Amino acid sequence: MVKLSVIVPFYNVQQYAPDTLKSLRANARDDFEFILVDDCSRDETPDILERAARELPGAVHLRHETNGGLATARNTGLDAARGEYLTFLDGDDWLAPGYFARLVAAIEELGCDFVRTDHVQCTARARTVHRVPHGRRGEVLSPRDVILPADRSTSVDYAYAWAGVYHRRLAEAGLLHFTDGLRTAEDRPWIWRLHREAESFAAVSLLGVFYRRGVASSLTQIGDVRQLDFIKAFDQVVRETAADRDADELLPKAVRTYCAIISHHLGSIERFEPSVARKLKSMSAAALKRMPQDVLDEALDSMDIQRATRLRRLRRRPVSAEVAA
């Protein structure tokens, strides 16, 4: 059986794909497979991946005929994966040599459902270590028990799918697939579901993923309408958390995080196209009205004055029936 499946979506990353593939080669092992999913790239990425399919040990090359977005591309890779363990990498990021072997060794030693790791964020020449927001390392815990507290950064806020490794039983239980079609914030419903429904996890102090920030083609850098999919993503988080057996405890965290993300986007609204900025305001106002209002009141009361004022003003904004739906 394949020990590890690595799912790597690519979309118009001809500038970065060679570094990504070189780092995969430095992690190759006879029992590892690398599932390279081309999400209908329009640049030279398909040619680069075709060469990789011939030259990279363990490579499996898949191609979408239409662009589906990161969530859908990852799902394509998950459906094709054969590994006992699964992990992810984005097509513009890269790895330290031998990282995957250490990652597999960590989860096999711990015997848990999934393991979360630290990573290095790379912006131009700057390098910053970002750590899993959980202090107990190398200890198997219940994922549900680390969702709270509501007013601090916790493991559900560290939503990078590629910062960890996952046992196949999670995929078989339906916990590793993403919401098809989400263009941004696709990791948010995913990480919340994982922490609510998986049985065991651990955080380990293992560095080896280099996350490239500031890429011009990344959705985090583009202020177009696709960015507004964060509303769909967090609507899903709130809806699914409201149906959880511990909804009374967990909803304040989900709602407060949603509010913080709305405030963040409103605070940098100038980067959006004017029509998208107007849509951001109207859709965010409607989202506030959909939240459990008593939980929202508590969330706003717990936030700093600047964010709370911004959100309370938005909450009073009239919303059309079309947008509210």
C-alpha positions as CSV (number, residue, x, y, z in Angstrom):
1,M,0.0,0.0,0.0
2,V,1.1,3.6,-0.7
3,K,2.2,5.1,2.6
4,L,1.6,8.7,1.9
5,S,-0.4,10.6,-0.8
6,V,0.5,14.2,-1.3
7,I,-2.2,16.3,-3.1
8,V,-0.9,19.3,-4.9
9,P,-3.2,21.6,-6.9
10,F,-1.7,23.9,-9.5
11,Y,-3.2,26.9,-11.3
12,N,-1.2,29.3,-13.4
13,V,1.9,29.0,-11.3
14,Q,4.5,28.6,-14.0
15,Q,6.9,30.9,-12.1
16,Y,6.8,28.8,-8.9
17,A,5.9,25.2,-10.0
18,P,9.5,24.2,-10.7
19,D,10.6,25.0,-7.1
20,T,7.6,23.1,-5.8
21,L,8.4,20.0,-7.9
22,K,12.1,20.2,-7.1
23,S,11.1,20.1,-3.4
24,L,8.8,17.1,-4.0
25,R,11.7,15.3,-5.7
26,A,13.8,15.9,-2.5
27,N,11.0,14.2,-0.5
28,A,10.4,11.2,-2.8
29,R,10.3,7.7,-1.5
30,D,9.2,4.4,-3.0
31,D,6.0,4.3,-1.0
32,F,5.0,8.0,-1.6
33,E,2.8,9.3,-4.4
34,F,2.5,12.9,-5.5
35,I,-0.9,13.7,-7.1
36,L,-0.5,16.8,-9.3
37,V,-3.8,18.4,-10.1
38,D,-3.8,21.0,-12.9
39,D,-6.9,23.1,-12.4
40,C,-7.1,24.1,-16.1
41,S,-4.1,26.4,-16.1
42,R,-3.7,28.8,-19.0
43,D,0.0,29.5,-18.8
44,E,3.0,27.1,-19.1
45,T,2.0,25.1,-16.0
46,P,0.5,22.1,-17.9
47,D,3.8,21.6,-19.8
48,I,5.8,21.8,-16.6
49,L,3.5,19.1,-15.0
50,E,3.7,16.9,-18.0
51,R,7.4,16.8,-17.7
52,A,7.1,16.2,-14.0
53,A,4.8,13.2,-14.6
54,R,7.7,11.6,-16.5
55,E,10.5,12.6,-14.2
56,L,9.2,12.8,-10.6
57,P,9.1,9.4,-8.8
58,G,5.5,8.6,-7.7
59,A,3.9,11.4,-9.7
60,V,0.2,11.1,-10.8
61,H,-0.8,13.8,-13.2
62,L,-4.5,14.8,-13.3
63,R,-6.1,17.7,-15.3
64,H,-9.4,19.6,-15.0
65,E,-11.0,20.6,-18.2
66,T,-12.6,23.6,-16.5
67,N,-11.3,25.6,-13.5
68,G,-13.0,24.6,-10.3
69,G,-10.9,26.3,-7.6
70,L,-8.7,25.0,-4.9
71,A,-11.3,23.1,-2.9
72,T,-12.5,21.2,-6.0
73,A,-8.9,20.5,-7.1
74,R,-8.1,19.1,-3.7
75,N,-11.2,16.9,-3.8
76,T,-10.0,15.5,-7.2
77,G,-6.7,14.6,-5.6
78,L,-8.4,13.0,-2.5
79,D,-10.6,10.8,-4.8
80,A,-7.5,9.5,-6.5
81,A,-5.3,9.1,-3.4
82,R,-4.3,5.6,-2.3
83,G,-2.1,6.4,0.7
84,E,-2.5,5.2,4.3
85,Y,-1.8,8.9,5.1
86,L,-2.7,12.0,3.2
87,T,-1.4,15.5,3.1
88,F,-1.5,18.6,0.9
89,L,0.8,21.2,-0.6
90,D,-0.1,24.2,-2.8
91,G,1.5,24.6,-6.2
92,D,3.4,27.8,-5.3
93,D,4.9,26.6,-2.0
94,W,7.8,24.3,-1.2
95,L,9.3,21.8,1.3
96,A,12.5,21.1,3.1
97,P,14.3,17.9,2.0
98,G,13.1,14.8,3.8
99,Y,10.2,16.6,5.5
100,F,7.5,14.1,4.5
101,A,9.5,11.2,6.0
102,R,9.6,13.0,9.3
103,L,5.9,13.9,9.1
104,V,4.9,10.3,8.5
105,A,7.2,9.1,11.3
106,A,5.5,11.6,13.7
107,I,1.9,10.4,13.0
108,E,2.9,6.7,13.1
109,E,4.6,7.2,16.5
110,L,1.6,9.1,17.9
111,G,-1.1,6.8,16.4
112,C,-3.7,9.6,16.2
113,D,-6.2,10.7,13.5
114,F,-4.2,13.7,12.4
115,V,-1.1,15.8,13.2
116,R,-0.7,19.5,12.9
117,T,2.7,21.2,12.2
118,D,4.3,24.6,12.3
119,H,5.3,26.3,9.0
120,V,7.5,29.1,7.6
121,Q,5.8,32.0,6.0
122,C,7.8,33.6,3.1
123,T,7.1,37.1,1.9
124,A,9.7,38.2,-0.6
125,R,13.0,37.6,1.3
126,A,11.4,37.7,4.8
127,R,11.0,34.4,6.7
128,T,8.7,34.1,9.7
129,V,7.9,30.9,11.7
130,H,4.2,30.5,12.4
131,R,3.3,27.9,15.0
132,V,0.2,25.9,15.7
133,P,-1.7,27.9,18.4
134,H,-1.5,25.1,20.9
135,G,1.2,24.8,23.5
136,R,1.1,21.1,24.3
137,R,3.3,19.3,21.8
138,G,3.6,15.6,21.0
139,E,0.6,14.7,23.1
140,V,-2.5,13.0,21.7
141,L,-5.6,15.0,22.6
142,S,-9.3,15.4,21.6
143,P,-9.6,17.8,18.7
144,R,-12.9,19.1,20.1
145,D,-11.3,20.1,23.4
146,V,-9.0,22.7,21.7
147,I,-11.6,24.7,19.8
148,L,-12.1,27.1,22.6
149,P,-11.7,29.7,24.1
150,A,-13.7,32.0,22.0
151,D,-11.6,35.1,22.5
152,R,-8.2,33.6,21.7
153,S,-6.6,32.1,18.6
154,T,-6.9,28.3,18.8
155,S,-6.3,25.4,16.5
156,V,-9.4,26.1,14.3
157,D,-8.0,29.4,13.5
158,Y,-4.8,27.7,12.1
159,A,-6.7,26.5,9.1
160,Y,-3.9,25.5,6.7
161,A,-4.7,22.0,5.3
162,W,-1.1,21.6,4.3
163,A,0.2,22.1,7.8
164,G,-0.2,18.5,8.9
165,V,-0.9,14.9,7.9
166,Y,-4.2,12.9,8.1
167,H,-5.0,9.2,8.4
168,R,-7.0,7.6,5.6
169,R,-9.8,6.7,8.0
170,L,-10.7,10.5,8.1
171,A,-11.2,10.4,4.4
172,E,-13.3,7.3,4.6
173,A,-15.4,9.0,7.3
174,G,-16.0,12.0,4.9
175,L,-14.0,14.4,7.0
176,L,-11.2,15.4,4.5
177,H,-13.2,16.6,1.5
178,F,-13.7,20.3,1.0
179,T,-16.9,22.2,0.0
180,D,-16.8,22.1,-3.8
181,G,-16.6,25.4,-5.5
182,L,-15.4,27.6,-2.6
183,R,-12.9,30.0,-4.0
184,T,-11.5,31.2,-0.8
185,A,-11.6,30.3,3.0
186,E,-12.1,26.7,1.9
187,D,-10.0,25.5,4.8
188,R,-12.4,27.1,7.4
189,P,-15.4,24.7,7.3
190,W,-12.9,21.9,6.8
191,I,-10.9,22.6,9.9
192,W,-14.0,23.1,12.0
193,R,-15.5,19.8,10.9
194,L,-12.2,18.0,11.5
195,H,-12.0,19.3,15.1
196,R,-15.6,18.7,15.9
197,E,-15.7,15.1,14.5
198,A,-12.3,13.5,14.5
199,E,-11.3,11.6,17.6
200,S,-7.7,12.4,18.2
201,F,-4.9,14.8,17.1
202,A,-1.5,16.1,18.2
203,A,0.5,19.2,17.4
204,V,4.3,18.7,16.8
205,S,7.2,21.1,16.5
206,L,8.2,20.1,13.0
207,L,9.1,22.7,10.4
208,G,9.3,21.9,6.7
209,V,6.6,23.7,4.7
210,F,7.5,27.1,3.2
211,Y,4.3,29.1,2.5
212,R,4.7,31.7,-0.1
213,R,2.8,35.0,0.6
214,G,2.3,37.9,-1.7
215,V,1.9,35.9,-4.9
216,A,0.2,38.3,-7.4
217,S,-2.2,35.6,-8.7
218,S,-3.3,34.4,-5.2
219,L,-6.8,35.2,-4.2
220,T,-5.6,36.8,-1.0
221,Q,-4.0,39.5,-3.2
222,I,-7.0,39.9,-5.6
223,G,-9.9,42.1,-4.6
224,D,-12.5,40.5,-6.9
225,V,-15.8,38.9,-6.2
226,R,-14.3,35.5,-5.5
227,Q,-13.0,36.8,-2.2
228,L,-16.6,37.0,-1.0
229,D,-16.8,33.3,-0.8
230,F,-15.6,33.7,2.8
231,I,-19.2,34.5,3.6
232,K,-20.3,31.1,2.2
233,A,-17.5,29.4,4.1
234,F,-18.4,31.0,7.5
235,D,-22.1,30.6,6.9
236,Q,-21.3,26.9,6.7
237,V,-19.2,27.0,9.8
238,V,-22.0,28.6,11.8
239,R,-24.7,26.4,10.4
240,E,-22.9,23.2,11.1
241,T,-21.7,24.3,14.5
242,A,-25.3,25.2,15.4
243,A,-26.3,21.6,14.8
244,D,-23.5,20.3,17.0
245,R,-24.3,18.6,20.4
246,D,-22.1,21.3,22.1
247,A,-23.6,24.2,20.1
248,D,-24.1,26.4,23.2
249,E,-20.4,26.2,24.0
250,L,-19.0,26.3,20.4
251,L,-21.2,28.9,18.6
252,P,-19.7,31.9,20.4
253,K,-16.3,31.0,18.9
254,A,-17.7,30.5,15.4
255,V,-19.7,33.7,15.5
256,R,-16.8,35.8,17.0
257,T,-14.4,34.5,14.3
258,Y,-16.9,35.3,11.6
259,C,-17.3,38.8,12.9
260,A,-13.5,39.3,13.1
261,I,-13.1,38.2,9.4
262,I,-15.9,40.5,8.3
263,S,-14.3,43.4,10.1
264,H,-10.9,42.6,8.6
265,H,-12.3,42.8,5.1
266,L,-14.1,46.0,5.8
267,G,-10.9,47.5,7.2
268,S,-9.2,46.9,3.9
269,I,-12.1,47.6,1.6
270,E,-10.1,49.9,-0.6
271,R,-8.4,46.9,-2.2
272,F,-11.7,45.7,-3.6
273,E,-13.2,46.8,-6.9
274,P,-16.0,49.4,-6.2
275,S,-18.8,47.0,-7.2
276,V,-17.3,44.3,-5.1
277,A,-16.9,46.6,-2.1
278,R,-20.6,47.5,-2.2
279,K,-21.4,43.8,-2.4
280,L,-19.1,43.1,0.5
281,K,-21.0,45.5,2.7
282,S,-24.5,44.3,1.7
283,M,-23.6,40.6,2.0
284,S,-21.8,41.1,5.3
285,A,-24.8,43.0,6.7
286,A,-27.1,40.2,5.7
287,A,-24.6,37.7,7.3
288,L,-24.8,39.5,10.6
289,K,-28.6,39.3,10.5
290,R,-28.4,35.5,9.9
291,M,-26.3,34.9,12.9
292,P,-27.9,33.9,16.2
293,Q,-28.6,37.4,17.5
294,D,-28.0,36.7,21.2
295,V,-24.6,35.1,20.4
296,L,-23.8,38.0,18.1
297,D,-24.6,40.5,20.9
298,E,-22.1,38.7,23.2
299,A,-19.5,38.6,20.4
300,L,-19.7,42.3,19.8
301,D,-19.6,43.1,23.5
302,S,-16.3,41.1,23.7
303,M,-14.5,42.9,20.8
304,D,-12.5,46.0,20.8
305,I,-14.3,49.3,20.3
306,Q,-13.1,49.9,16.7
307,R,-14.3,46.5,15.4
308,A,-17.4,46.5,17.5
309,T,-18.5,49.9,16.3
310,R,-17.8,49.0,12.6
311,L,-19.9,45.9,12.9
312,R,-22.7,47.5,14.8
313,R,-23.0,50.2,12.2
314,L,-23.1,47.5,9.5
315,R,-25.7,45.6,11.4
316,R,-28.1,48.5,11.2
317,R,-27.7,48.7,7.4
318,P,-30.9,47.8,5.5
319,V,-30.7,44.5,3.6
320,S,-32.8,43.7,0.5
321,A,-34.7,40.4,0.5
322,E,-32.5,39.2,-2.4
323,V,-29.2,39.7,-0.5
324,A,-30.7,38.3,2.7
325,A,-31.5,35.1,1.0
